[in-house]
Amino acid sequence: MSPPGLEREMSPSPQFEAQQYRAAGKLENCVALITGGDSGIGRAVAYLFAREGADVAILYLPEEQNDAAETKQAIEALGRRVLLLAGDICDVDFCKQAVEWTHQEFGRIDILVNNAAYQKHRDGLEEISSDQIDRTFRTNAIAMFHICKTAVPYMPPGSAIINTGSIVGLEGSGSLLDYAATKGAIHAFTKSLAQNLLDRGIRVNCVAPGPVWTPLNPAERPDEETVNFGGKTPMGRPAQPEEIAPAYVFLASAADSSYLTGHVLPLTGGSPTAS
């Protein structure tokens, strides 16, 4: 695999269905647009949103079509509508068009989840190419600006924007310099955009996970390096996507988080960190 990777090629498969979760119609008749919603955290979030009554638009890379189709099938089995939008969010025009297509299809956008990401481990600063820096920042941070800028005019008061940050955006990472920098930028963008959108009644928050068993990590690391992935957390393992997704439901639901905006929520398996 090459990053961000394919879920269908992972063994064991990431868990996304959250069978112990009990839905309560918290997102009934809402429409959510989720970048990177075909696999990993994005798939789990899309699935739980659908269980809570939302219809979903999913942005994904064309080479991840099989993952996207599987996610679509799982959500449609719940009786919800799904719009698949294949493209690269490094392309500003695609970012804008995807938002427009979502609004045309569903007539509204209530929830925006900026989740798509790219990362590549490098041991030394000199090993990070200009192309890698450009792709990492365009995918992780710059696309977020363009998608938010296009989506906000369609989002009514009470809507929610949820960004995916990372523990490395809080603590740094010696082998993920560019990726960590983008995640730190996302945390700052979240807090700043929350202030900017207060008058519009749109809440903006961020989830900052620790290690999660998604395609992003095994896609660019040898198998021997992923055997102990997440083992350094106090819980001694990585999270499953289904353990992270309920936080997105909480932040998306006005019934649960109407007084919460500008917050970065760490989900780190017990690792102490400051937000």
C-alpha atoms as an extended CHARMM CRD file, in Angstrom:
* protein
*
       275  EXT
         1         1  MET       CA              0.0000000000        0.0000000000        0.0000000000  PROA      1               0.0000000000
         2         2  SER       CA              0.9490000000        3.6300000000       -0.4610000000  PROA      2               0.0000000000
         3         3  PRO       CA             -0.4570000000        6.3020000000        1.8410000000  PROA      3               0.0000000000
         4         4  PRO       CA             -3.2010000000        6.9150000000        2.7630000000  PROA      4               0.0000000000
         5         5  GLY       CA             -3.8210000000        3.2270000000        2.0220000000  PROA      5               0.0000000000
         6         6  LEU       CA             -6.7190000000        0.8060000000        1.6720000000  PROA      6               0.0000000000
         7         7  GLU       CA             -8.7200000000       -0.6250000000        4.5420000000  PROA      7               0.0000000000
         8         8  ARG       CA             -9.6480000000       -3.7560000000        2.6120000000  PROA      8               0.0000000000
         9         9  GLU       CA             -5.9380000000       -4.7150000000        2.4740000000  PROA      9               0.0000000000
        10        10  MET       CA             -5.4150000000       -4.4980000000        6.2500000000  PROA      10              0.0000000000
        11        11  SER       CA             -5.1880000000       -7.4970000000        8.5620000000  PROA      11              0.0000000000
        12        12  PRO       CA             -6.7540000000       -7.4170000000       11.0370000000  PROA      12              0.0000000000
        13        13  SER       CA             -9.4560000000       -5.2010000000        9.6060000000  PROA      13              0.0000000000
        14        14  PRO       CA            -10.1930000000       -1.9890000000       11.5010000000  PROA      14              0.0000000000
        15        15  GLN       CA            -13.4020000000       -2.1010000000       13.5290000000  PROA      15              0.0000000000
        16        16  PHE       CA            -15.9410000000        0.5840000000       12.6250000000  PROA      16              0.0000000000
        17        17  GLU       CA            -19.4500000000       -0.6680000000       13.4050000000  PROA      17              0.0000000000
        18        18  ALA       CA            -19.4130000000        0.0990000000       17.1820000000  PROA      18              0.0000000000
        19        19  GLN       CA            -21.8340000000       -2.6830000000       18.0420000000  PROA      19              0.0000000000
        20        20  GLN       CA            -22.0660000000       -1.5770000000       21.6870000000  PROA      20              0.0000000000
        21        21  TYR       CA            -23.0810000000        1.9440000000       20.6360000000  PROA      21              0.0000000000
        22        22  ARG       CA            -26.7590000000        2.8260000000       21.0360000000  PROA      22              0.0000000000
        23        23  ALA       CA            -28.0730000000        5.4140000000       18.6020000000  PROA      23              0.0000000000
        24        24  ALA       CA            -30.6990000000        7.9270000000       19.6850000000  PROA      24              0.0000000000
        25        25  GLY       CA            -31.5740000000        9.8870000000       16.5460000000  PROA      25              0.0000000000
        26        26  LYS       CA            -29.2430000000       12.7480000000       17.4680000000  PROA      26              0.0000000000
        27        27  LEU       CA            -28.5510000000       13.6670000000       13.8280000000  PROA      27              0.0000000000
        28        28  GLU       CA            -31.9850000000       12.9540000000       12.3700000000  PROA      28              0.0000000000
        29        29  ASN       CA            -32.4540000000       14.6010000000        8.9510000000  PROA      29              0.0000000000
        30        30  CYS       CA            -28.9590000000       16.1350000000        9.0200000000  PROA      30              0.0000000000
        31        31  VAL       CA            -26.5190000000       16.0660000000        6.1110000000  PROA      31              0.0000000000
        32        32  ALA       CA            -22.8220000000       15.4890000000        6.7630000000  PROA      32              0.0000000000
        33        33  LEU       CA            -19.8990000000       16.0050000000        4.3850000000  PROA      33              0.0000000000
        34        34  ILE       CA            -16.8630000000       13.9510000000        5.4010000000  PROA      34              0.0000000000
        35        35  THR       CA            -13.4430000000       14.0900000000        3.7400000000  PROA      35              0.0000000000
        36        36  GLY       CA            -11.5830000000       10.7920000000        3.8780000000  PROA      36              0.0000000000
        37        37  GLY       CA            -14.8610000000        9.1100000000        4.7860000000  PROA      37              0.0000000000
        38        38  ASP       CA            -14.1780000000        5.9060000000        2.8950000000  PROA      38              0.0000000000
        39        39  SER       CA            -11.9850000000        4.2350000000        5.5300000000  PROA      39              0.0000000000
        40        40  GLY       CA            -10.4470000000        4.4910000000        8.9800000000  PROA      40              0.0000000000
        41        41  ILE       CA            -11.8400000000        7.1200000000       11.3210000000  PROA      41              0.0000000000
        42        42  GLY       CA            -13.8230000000        8.6760000000        8.4740000000  PROA      42              0.0000000000
        43        43  ARG       CA            -15.6600000000        5.4270000000        7.7310000000  PROA      43              0.0000000000
        44        44  ALA       CA            -16.5060000000        4.9020000000       11.4000000000  PROA      44              0.0000000000
        45        45  VAL       CA            -17.7520000000        8.4910000000       11.6890000000  PROA      45              0.0000000000
        46        46  ALA       CA            -19.8690000000        8.2120000000        8.5330000000  PROA      46              0.0000000000
        47        47  TYR       CA            -21.3740000000        4.9580000000        9.7750000000  PROA      47              0.0000000000
        48        48  LEU       CA            -22.2660000000        6.3000000000       13.2270000000  PROA      48              0.0000000000
        49        49  PHE       CA            -23.6610000000        9.5030000000       11.7240000000  PROA      49              0.0000000000
        50        50  ALA       CA            -25.9080000000        7.3340000000        9.5500000000  PROA      50              0.0000000000
        51        51  ARG       CA            -26.9840000000        5.3100000000       12.5770000000  PROA      51              0.0000000000
        52        52  GLU       CA            -27.9480000000        8.6090000000       14.1960000000  PROA      52              0.0000000000
        53        53  GLY       CA            -30.1170000000        9.5100000000       11.1950000000  PROA      53              0.0000000000
        54        54  ALA       CA            -27.8330000000       11.5460000000        8.9270000000  PROA      54              0.0000000000
        55        55  ASP       CA            -27.3030000000       11.2990000000        5.1890000000  PROA      55              0.0000000000
        56        56  VAL       CA            -23.6580000000       11.4530000000        4.1850000000  PROA      56              0.0000000000
        57        57  ALA       CA            -21.4180000000       12.7430000000        1.3990000000  PROA      57              0.0000000000
        58        58  ILE       CA            -17.9760000000       11.1340000000        1.3220000000  PROA      58              0.0000000000
        59        59  LEU       CA            -14.8680000000       12.5690000000       -0.3490000000  PROA      59              0.0000000000
        60        60  TYR       CA            -12.1140000000       10.0880000000       -1.1900000000  PROA      60              0.0000000000
        61        61  LEU       CA             -9.2450000000        9.4570000000       -3.5880000000  PROA      61              0.0000000000
        62        62  PRO       CA            -10.2030000000        7.6060000000       -6.8000000000  PROA      62              0.0000000000
        63        63  GLU       CA             -7.8110000000        4.7610000000       -5.9970000000  PROA      63              0.0000000000
        64        64  GLU       CA             -9.8200000000        4.1050000000       -2.8190000000  PROA      64              0.0000000000
        65        65  GLN       CA            -12.9960000000        3.3140000000       -4.7610000000  PROA      65              0.0000000000
        66        66  ASN       CA            -13.3440000000       -0.1830000000       -3.3040000000  PROA      66              0.0000000000
        67        67  ASP       CA            -13.2080000000        1.1100000000        0.2710000000  PROA      67              0.0000000000
        68        68  ALA       CA            -15.7100000000        3.8330000000       -0.6030000000  PROA      68              0.0000000000
        69        69  ALA       CA            -18.0940000000        1.3250000000       -2.1860000000  PROA      69              0.0000000000
        70        70  GLU       CA            -17.9650000000       -0.8730000000        0.9200000000  PROA      70              0.0000000000
        71        71  THR       CA            -18.6810000000        2.1180000000        3.1480000000  PROA      71              0.0000000000
        72        72  LYS       CA            -21.5800000000        3.1510000000        0.9210000000  PROA      72              0.0000000000
        73        73  GLN       CA            -23.0480000000       -0.3340000000        1.0750000000  PROA      73              0.0000000000
        74        74  ALA       CA            -22.8220000000       -0.4310000000        4.8780000000  PROA      74              0.0000000000
        75        75  ILE       CA            -24.5320000000        2.9530000000        5.2430000000  PROA      75              0.0000000000
        76        76  GLU       CA            -27.2620000000        2.2360000000        2.7030000000  PROA      76              0.0000000000
        77        77  ALA       CA            -28.0440000000       -0.9380000000        4.6410000000  PROA      77              0.0000000000
        78        78  LEU       CA            -29.0270000000        1.4190000000        7.4740000000  PROA      78              0.0000000000
        79        79  GLY       CA            -31.5310000000        3.1260000000        5.1830000000  PROA      79              0.0000000000
        80        80  ARG       CA            -29.5460000000        6.3440000000        4.7390000000  PROA      80              0.0000000000
        81        81  ARG       CA            -28.4570000000        8.1040000000        1.5390000000  PROA      81              0.0000000000
        82        82  VAL       CA            -24.7920000000        8.2980000000        0.5200000000  PROA      82              0.0000000000
        83        83  LEU       CA            -23.0970000000       10.4900000000       -2.0750000000  PROA      83              0.0000000000
        84        84  LEU       CA            -19.6360000000        9.3330000000       -3.1810000000  PROA      84              0.0000000000
        85        85  LEU       CA            -17.3180000000       12.0490000000       -4.5050000000  PROA      85              0.0000000000
        86        86  ALA       CA            -13.9950000000       10.8130000000       -5.8770000000  PROA      86              0.0000000000
        87        87  GLY       CA            -11.1630000000       13.3020000000       -6.2610000000  PROA      87              0.0000000000
        88        88  ASP       CA             -8.0670000000       14.8100000000       -4.6960000000  PROA      88              0.0000000000
        89        89  ILE       CA             -8.6100000000       17.5870000000       -2.1520000000  PROA      89              0.0000000000
        90        90  CYS       CA             -5.1910000000       18.9630000000       -3.1040000000  PROA      90              0.0000000000
        91        91  ASP       CA             -7.1520000000       20.2950000000       -6.0930000000  PROA      91              0.0000000000
        92        92  VAL       CA             -8.8530000000       23.5090000000       -4.9660000000  PROA      92              0.0000000000
        93        93  ASP       CA            -11.4870000000       23.2350000000       -7.7020000000  PROA      93              0.0000000000
        94        94  PHE       CA            -12.4590000000       19.7510000000       -6.5160000000  PROA      94              0.0000000000
        95        95  CYS       CA            -12.8120000000       21.0070000000       -2.9390000000  PROA      95              0.0000000000
        96        96  LYS       CA            -15.2440000000       23.6690000000       -4.0810000000  PROA      96              0.0000000000
        97        97  GLN       CA            -17.1220000000       21.4040000000       -6.4880000000  PROA      97              0.0000000000
        98        98  ALA       CA            -17.5510000000       18.6750000000       -3.8660000000  PROA      98              0.0000000000
        99        99  VAL       CA            -19.2740000000       21.1020000000       -1.5280000000  PROA      99              0.0000000000
       100       100  GLU       CA            -21.4890000000       22.3670000000       -4.3500000000  PROA      100             0.0000000000
       101       101  TRP       CA            -22.3910000000       18.8200000000       -5.4210000000  PROA      101             0.0000000000
       102       102  THR       CA            -23.2740000000       17.8920000000       -1.8410000000  PROA      102             0.0000000000
       103       103  HSD       CA            -25.5840000000       20.8800000000       -1.5090000000  PROA      103             0.0000000000
       104       104  GLN       CA            -27.1880000000       20.1670000000       -4.8780000000  PROA      104             0.0000000000
       105       105  GLU       CA            -27.8200000000       16.5350000000       -3.9120000000  PROA      105             0.0000000000
       106       106  PHE       CA            -29.1630000000       17.0560000000       -0.3950000000  PROA      106             0.0000000000
       107       107  GLY       CA            -30.2140000000       20.7060000000       -0.2880000000  PROA      107             0.0000000000
       108       108  ARG       CA            -28.2810000000       21.4420000000        2.9010000000  PROA      108             0.0000000000
       109       109  ILE       CA            -25.0510000000       20.8410000000        4.8300000000  PROA      109             0.0000000000
       110       110  ASP       CA            -25.3330000000       20.5890000000        8.6160000000  PROA      110             0.0000000000
       111       111  ILE       CA            -22.0550000000       18.9140000000        9.5200000000  PROA      111             0.0000000000
       112       112  LEU       CA            -18.6090000000       19.2000000000        7.9530000000  PROA      112             0.0000000000
       113       113  VAL       CA            -15.8920000000       16.7590000000        9.0030000000  PROA      113             0.0000000000
       114       114  ASN       CA            -12.4020000000       17.6110000000        7.7340000000  PROA      114             0.0000000000
       115       115  ASN       CA            -10.7230000000       14.2570000000        8.2110000000  PROA      115             0.0000000000
       116       116  ALA       CA             -8.6250000000       13.3710000000        5.1370000000  PROA      116             0.0000000000
       117       117  ALA       CA             -4.8870000000       13.2630000000        5.7720000000  PROA      117             0.0000000000
       118       118  TYR       CA             -1.5290000000       12.3260000000        4.2900000000  PROA      118             0.0000000000
       119       119  GLN       CA              1.6300000000       11.3960000000        6.1750000000  PROA      119             0.0000000000
       120       120  LYS       CA              5.0840000000        9.9900000000        5.4420000000  PROA      120             0.0000000000
       121       121  HSD       CA              7.6260000000        9.1040000000        8.1150000000  PROA      121             0.0000000000
       122       122  ARG       CA             11.1480000000       10.4630000000        7.5720000000  PROA      122             0.0000000000
       123       123  ASP       CA             14.0700000000       10.0750000000        9.9640000000  PROA      123             0.0000000000
       124       124  GLY       CA             15.8260000000       13.3050000000        9.0020000000  PROA      124             0.0000000000
       125       125  LEU       CA             14.7690000000       16.7930000000        7.9830000000  PROA      125             0.0000000000
       126       126  GLU       CA             16.9100000000       16.5210000000        4.8440000000  PROA      126             0.0000000000
       127       127  GLU       CA             14.8850000000       13.4860000000        3.7040000000  PROA      127             0.0000000000
       128       128  ILE       CA             11.6490000000       15.4570000000        3.4030000000  PROA      128             0.0000000000
       129       129  SER       CA             11.2490000000       16.5040000000       -0.2190000000  PROA      129             0.0000000000
       130       130  SER       CA              9.5750000000       19.6820000000       -1.3750000000  PROA      130             0.0000000000
       131       131  ASP       CA              6.9000000000       17.5540000000       -3.0510000000  PROA      131             0.0000000000
       132       132  GLN       CA              6.1800000000       15.7620000000        0.2230000000  PROA      132             0.0000000000
       133       133  ILE       CA              5.9020000000       19.0300000000        2.1510000000  PROA      133             0.0000000000
       134       134  ASP       CA              3.5950000000       20.4360000000       -0.5040000000  PROA      134             0.0000000000
       135       135  ARG       CA              1.3220000000       17.3870000000       -0.5780000000  PROA      135             0.0000000000
       136       136  THR       CA              1.1420000000       17.0970000000        3.2100000000  PROA      136             0.0000000000
       137       137  PHE       CA              0.1850000000       20.7380000000        3.7160000000  PROA      137             0.0000000000
       138       138  ARG       CA             -2.2120000000       20.8280000000        0.7630000000  PROA      138             0.0000000000
       139       139  THR       CA             -4.0260000000       17.6830000000        1.8960000000  PROA      139             0.0000000000
       140       140  ASN       CA             -4.0810000000       18.2430000000        5.6350000000  PROA      140             0.0000000000
       141       141  ALA       CA             -4.3750000000       21.9980000000        6.0740000000  PROA      141             0.0000000000
       142       142  ILE       CA             -4.8800000000       24.0440000000        2.9120000000  PROA      142             0.0000000000
       143       143  ALA       CA             -7.7960000000       21.9470000000        1.6370000000  PROA      143             0.0000000000
       144       144  MET       CA             -9.5180000000       22.5540000000        4.9610000000  PROA      144             0.0000000000
       145       145  PHE       CA             -9.5420000000       26.2970000000        4.3290000000  PROA      145             0.0000000000
       146       146  HSD       CA            -11.0740000000       25.9300000000        0.8720000000  PROA      146             0.0000000000
       147       147  ILE       CA            -13.7040000000       23.3940000000        1.9340000000  PROA      147             0.0000000000
       148       148  CYS       CA            -14.7540000000       25.4440000000        4.9570000000  PROA      148             0.0000000000
       149       149  LYS       CA            -14.8410000000       28.6520000000        2.9150000000  PROA      149             0.0000000000
       150       150  THR       CA            -17.1730000000       27.0530000000        0.3780000000  PROA      150             0.0000000000
       151       151  ALA       CA            -19.3350000000       25.1150000000        2.8510000000  PROA      151             0.0000000000
       152       152  VAL       CA            -19.9920000000       27.7540000000        5.5160000000  PROA      152             0.0000000000
       153       153  PRO       CA            -22.4570000000       29.8080000000        3.4100000000  PROA      153             0.0000000000
       154       154  TYR       CA            -24.6260000000       26.6740000000        3.1110000000  PROA      154             0.0000000000
       155       155  MET       CA            -24.5060000000       25.8110000000        6.8280000000  PROA      155             0.0000000000
       156       156  PRO       CA            -27.4200000000       27.0710000000        8.9720000000  PROA      156             0.0000000000
       157       157  PRO       CA            -27.1080000000       28.1870000000       12.6080000000  PROA      157             0.0000000000
       158       158  GLY       CA            -26.6490000000       25.1430000000       14.8190000000  PROA      158             0.0000000000
       159       159  SER       CA            -24.3360000000       23.4530000000       12.3120000000  PROA      159             0.0000000000
       160       160  ALA       CA            -21.0050000000       21.9420000000       13.2920000000  PROA      160             0.0000000000
       161       161  ILE       CA            -17.5240000000       21.7030000000       11.8090000000  PROA      161             0.0000000000
       162       162  ILE       CA            -15.2850000000       18.9700000000       13.1990000000  PROA      162             0.0000000000
       163       163  ASN       CA            -11.6150000000       18.7350000000       12.2600000000  PROA      163             0.0000000000
       164       164  THR       CA             -9.3330000000       15.7610000000       12.7990000000  PROA      164             0.0000000000
       165       165  GLY       CA             -6.1590000000       16.7680000000       14.5980000000  PROA      165             0.0000000000
       166       166  SER       CA             -3.6230000000       14.4830000000       16.2580000000  PROA      166             0.0000000000
       167       167  ILE       CA             -1.6040000000       13.9160000000       19.3720000000  PROA      167             0.0000000000
       168       168  VAL       CA              1.4760000000       14.8090000000       17.3010000000  PROA      168             0.0000000000
       169       169  GLY       CA             -0.0290000000       18.2530000000       16.7800000000  PROA      169             0.0000000000
       170       170  LEU       CA              0.0650000000       18.6460000000       20.5570000000  PROA      170             0.0000000000
       171       171  GLU       CA              3.3650000000       16.9380000000       21.3320000000  PROA      171             0.0000000000
       172       172  GLY       CA              5.3130000000       17.0100000000       18.0720000000  PROA      172             0.0000000000
       173       173  SER       CA              6.9790000000       14.0870000000       16.3200000000  PROA      173             0.0000000000
       174       174  GLY       CA             10.6120000000       13.7480000000       15.2930000000  PROA      174             0.0000000000
       175       175  SER       CA              9.7710000000       11.4740000000       12.3640000000  PROA      175             0.0000000000
       176       176  LEU       CA              6.6020000000       13.2520000000       11.1960000000  PROA      176             0.0000000000
       177       177  LEU       CA              7.8140000000       16.8480000000       11.0220000000  PROA      177             0.0000000000
       178       178  ASP       CA              5.5560000000       18.0740000000        8.2320000000  PROA      178             0.0000000000
       179       179  TYR       CA              2.5400000000       16.0390000000        9.3350000000  PROA      179             0.0000000000
       180       180  ALA       CA              2.8460000000       17.2400000000       12.9420000000  PROA      180             0.0000000000
       181       181  ALA       CA              3.1420000000       20.8200000000       11.7230000000  PROA      181             0.0000000000
       182       182  THR       CA             -0.1110000000       20.4980000000        9.7640000000  PROA      182             0.0000000000
       183       183  LYS       CA             -1.9040000000       19.0230000000       12.7540000000  PROA      183             0.0000000000
       184       184  GLY       CA             -0.7190000000       21.8760000000       14.9530000000  PROA      184             0.0000000000
       185       185  ALA       CA             -2.0390000000       24.2330000000       12.2950000000  PROA      185             0.0000000000
       186       186  ILE       CA             -5.3790000000       22.4250000000       12.3360000000  PROA      186             0.0000000000
       187       187  HSD       CA             -5.6570000000       22.8820000000       16.0970000000  PROA      187             0.0000000000
       188       188  ALA       CA             -4.9870000000       26.6190000000       15.7660000000  PROA      188             0.0000000000
       189       189  PHE       CA             -7.3390000000       26.8830000000       12.7780000000  PROA      189             0.0000000000
       190       190  THR       CA            -10.0740000000       25.1890000000       14.8080000000  PROA      190             0.0000000000
       191       191  LYS       CA             -9.8170000000       27.6710000000       17.6630000000  PROA      191             0.0000000000
       192       192  SER       CA             -9.6060000000       30.6430000000       15.3090000000  PROA      192             0.0000000000
       193       193  LEU       CA            -12.4710000000       29.5680000000       13.0520000000  PROA      193             0.0000000000
       194       194  ALA       CA            -14.6290000000       28.9200000000       16.1150000000  PROA      194             0.0000000000
       195       195  GLN       CA            -14.2260000000       32.5690000000       17.0880000000  PROA      195             0.0000000000
       196       196  ASN       CA            -14.8510000000       33.7130000000       13.5280000000  PROA      196             0.0000000000
       197       197  LEU       CA            -18.1240000000       31.7830000000       13.1680000000  PROA      197             0.0000000000
       198       198  LEU       CA            -19.6840000000       32.5560000000       16.5480000000  PROA      198             0.0000000000
       199       199  ASP       CA            -22.0220000000       35.1370000000       15.0350000000  PROA      199             0.0000000000
       200       200  ARG       CA            -23.2280000000       32.5890000000       12.4770000000  PROA      200             0.0000000000
       201       201  GLY       CA            -24.0620000000       30.0470000000       15.1750000000  PROA      201             0.0000000000
       202       202  ILE       CA            -21.6780000000       27.4260000000       13.7690000000  PROA      202             0.0000000000
       203       203  ARG       CA            -19.6200000000       25.4550000000       16.2690000000  PROA      203             0.0000000000
       204       204  VAL       CA            -16.0640000000       24.3870000000       15.3570000000  PROA      204             0.0000000000
       205       205  ASN       CA            -14.1890000000       21.7180000000       17.2980000000  PROA      205             0.0000000000
       206       206  CYS       CA            -11.3880000000       19.2170000000       16.7800000000  PROA      206             0.0000000000
       207       207  VAL       CA            -10.6770000000       15.6180000000       17.7650000000  PROA      207             0.0000000000
       208       208  ALA       CA             -6.9870000000       14.8670000000       18.3950000000  PROA      208             0.0000000000
       209       209  PRO       CA             -6.5080000000       11.0810000000       18.4860000000  PROA      209             0.0000000000
       210       210  GLY       CA             -3.4730000000        9.1370000000       19.5290000000  PROA      210             0.0000000000
       211       211  PRO       CA             -2.5580000000        6.0250000000       17.5050000000  PROA      211             0.0000000000
       212       212  VAL       CA             -5.5580000000        4.5600000000       15.6710000000  PROA      212             0.0000000000
       213       213  TRP       CA             -5.6230000000        1.3680000000       13.5940000000  PROA      213             0.0000000000
       214       214  THR       CA             -6.3670000000        2.8950000000       10.1850000000  PROA      214             0.0000000000
       215       215  PRO       CA             -4.7950000000        2.4650000000        6.7130000000  PROA      215             0.0000000000
       216       216  LEU       CA             -2.6900000000        5.6110000000        7.1440000000  PROA      216             0.0000000000
       217       217  ASN       CA              0.0870000000        4.0070000000        9.1970000000  PROA      217             0.0000000000
       218       218  PRO       CA              0.6050000000        0.5200000000        7.6960000000  PROA      218             0.0000000000
       219       219  ALA       CA              0.3780000000        2.0530000000        4.2160000000  PROA      219             0.0000000000
       220       220  GLU       CA              3.8290000000        3.6150000000        4.5140000000  PROA      220             0.0000000000
       221       221  ARG       CA              5.6420000000        1.4560000000        7.0680000000  PROA      221             0.0000000000
       222       222  PRO       CA              7.0420000000       -2.0980000000        6.9400000000  PROA      222             0.0000000000
       223       223  ASP       CA              4.9680000000       -4.7920000000        8.6360000000  PROA      223             0.0000000000
       224       224  GLU       CA              7.5890000000       -5.2680000000       11.3500000000  PROA      224             0.0000000000
       225       225  GLU       CA              7.2000000000       -1.6260000000       12.3720000000  PROA      225             0.0000000000
       226       226  THR       CA              3.4320000000       -1.8700000000       12.7670000000  PROA      226             0.0000000000
       227       227  VAL       CA              3.4020000000       -4.9770000000       14.9790000000  PROA      227             0.0000000000
       228       228  ASN       CA              3.7490000000       -2.8780000000       18.1180000000  PROA      228             0.0000000000
       229       229  PHE       CA              1.8700000000        0.1500000000       16.7800000000  PROA      229             0.0000000000
       230       230  GLY       CA              0.2220000000        1.9410000000       19.6960000000  PROA      230             0.0000000000
       231       231  GLY       CA              2.0470000000       -0.1880000000       22.2430000000  PROA      231             0.0000000000
       232       232  LYS       CA              3.5880000000        2.8230000000       23.9760000000  PROA      232             0.0000000000
       233       233  THR       CA              0.2380000000        4.2440000000       25.0550000000  PROA      233             0.0000000000
       234       234  PRO       CA             -0.8040000000        3.5810000000       28.6770000000  PROA      234             0.0000000000
       235       235  MET       CA             -3.5170000000        1.2850000000       27.3010000000  PROA      235             0.0000000000
       236       236  GLY       CA             -0.8470000000       -0.6240000000       25.3910000000  PROA      236             0.0000000000
       237       237  ARG       CA             -2.6460000000       -0.6880000000       22.0420000000  PROA      237             0.0000000000
       238       238  PRO       CA             -3.9790000000        1.5440000000       19.2750000000  PROA      238             0.0000000000
       239       239  ALA       CA             -7.5830000000        2.6680000000       19.2490000000  PROA      239             0.0000000000
       240       240  GLN       CA            -10.0510000000        1.1750000000       16.8330000000  PROA      240             0.0000000000
       241       241  PRO       CA            -11.9030000000        3.7110000000       14.6460000000  PROA      241             0.0000000000
       242       242  GLU       CA            -15.1560000000        2.7520000000       16.3640000000  PROA      242             0.0000000000
       243       243  GLU       CA            -13.6850000000        3.9880000000       19.6630000000  PROA      243             0.0000000000
       244       244  ILE       CA            -12.9880000000        7.4320000000       18.2070000000  PROA      244             0.0000000000
       245       245  ALA       CA            -16.1570000000        7.9990000000       16.1730000000  PROA      245             0.0000000000
       246       246  PRO       CA            -18.5630000000        8.6110000000       19.1130000000  PROA      246             0.0000000000
       247       247  ALA       CA            -16.6290000000       11.7920000000       19.9240000000  PROA      247             0.0000000000
       248       248  TYR       CA            -17.5680000000       13.1170000000       16.4850000000  PROA      248             0.0000000000
       249       249  VAL       CA            -21.2270000000       12.3330000000       17.1440000000  PROA      249             0.0000000000
       250       250  PHE       CA            -20.9780000000       14.2520000000       20.4230000000  PROA      250             0.0000000000
       251       251  LEU       CA            -19.4380000000       17.2760000000       18.7080000000  PROA      251             0.0000000000
       252       252  ALA       CA            -21.8870000000       17.1200000000       15.7880000000  PROA      252             0.0000000000
       253       253  SER       CA            -24.9780000000       16.9360000000       17.9770000000  PROA      253             0.0000000000
       254       254  ALA       CA            -26.3730000000       20.2790000000       19.1270000000  PROA      254             0.0000000000
       255       255  ALA       CA            -28.2520000000       18.3830000000       21.8220000000  PROA      255             0.0000000000
       256       256  ASP       CA            -24.9450000000       17.2690000000       23.3340000000  PROA      256             0.0000000000
       257       257  SER       CA            -22.4440000000       20.0480000000       22.6190000000  PROA      257             0.0000000000
       258       258  SER       CA            -24.3300000000       23.2820000000       21.9200000000  PROA      258             0.0000000000
       259       259  TYR       CA            -22.1240000000       25.1970000000       24.4000000000  PROA      259             0.0000000000
       260       260  LEU       CA            -18.8340000000       23.7850000000       23.1220000000  PROA      260             0.0000000000
       261       261  THR       CA            -16.7510000000       25.4520000000       20.4160000000  PROA      261             0.0000000000
       262       262  GLY       CA            -13.0520000000       26.0320000000       19.7950000000  PROA      262             0.0000000000
       263       263  HSD       CA            -12.0930000000       22.8940000000       21.7100000000  PROA      263             0.0000000000
       264       264  VAL       CA             -9.4150000000       20.3240000000       20.8330000000  PROA      264             0.0000000000
       265       265  LEU       CA            -10.4620000000       16.9860000000       22.3430000000  PROA      265             0.0000000000
       266       266  PRO       CA             -7.5300000000       14.5880000000       22.9090000000  PROA      266             0.0000000000
       267       267  LEU       CA             -8.3440000000       10.8580000000       22.6580000000  PROA      267             0.0000000000
       268       268  THR       CA             -4.9580000000        9.3940000000       23.4300000000  PROA      268             0.0000000000
       269       269  GLY       CA             -5.3880000000        6.0930000000       25.2360000000  PROA      269             0.0000000000
       270       270  GLY       CA             -4.3530000000        7.6090000000       28.5510000000  PROA      270             0.0000000000
       271       271  SER       CA             -1.3190000000        9.5540000000       27.3330000000  PROA      271             0.0000000000
       272       272  PRO       CA             -1.2300000000       12.8460000000       29.2800000000  PROA      272             0.0000000000
       273       273  THR       CA             -1.1490000000       15.8350000000       26.9910000000  PROA      273             0.0000000000
       274       274  ALA       CA             -2.2110000000       19.4590000000       26.9670000000  PROA      274             0.0000000000
       275       275  SER       CA             -4.8370000000       20.7560000000       24.5530000000  PROA      275             0.0000000000
